[in-house]
Amino acid sequence: MANSTSSNTNKSKSTHPVSDKVQSSLHESVDTLAQKAGSTEERLREAAHSGSESIAAKQEEVQAKWEQSSIKKYATENPIATAGIAFAAGVLLTSLLRKK
């Protein structure tokens, strides 16, 4: 038992002052980096949360406009004509893009 106590005492007294200073400096650097990373993570999470709320609100607004849209009413009343119009627009757009 006496040997282990004296070896613990020797371990706590370092004979490597340069290594200890480097180790201390590295610990401080890691702690500082961890604090900055933590605050950056919090800001990113807050920005993501507010962005998702903004997108959800905009999505609800667009959905409400779509529900009241005359285009939606026409498309639901005339699905075959709507498909024909979409096909014709696609053919026209494709032909215009191929000419360039």
Stockholm file with secondary structure:
# STOCKHOLM 1.0

chainA/1-100         MANSTSSNTNKSKSTHPVSDKVQSSLHESVDTLAQKAGSTEERLREAAHSGSESIAAKQEEVQAKWEQSSIKKYATENPIATAGIAFAAGVLLTSLLRKK
#=GR chainA/1-100 SS CHHHHHHHHHHHSCSCHHHHHHHHHHHHHHHHHHHHHHHHHHHHHHHHHHHHHHHHHHHHHHHHHHHTCHHHHHHHHCHHHHHHHHHHHHHHHHHHHHHC
#=GC SS_cons         CHHHHHHHHHHHSCSCHHHHHHHHHHHHHHHHHHHHHHHHHHHHHHHHHHHHHHHHHHHHHHHHHHHTCHHHHHHHHCHHHHHHHHHHHHHHHHHHHHHC
//
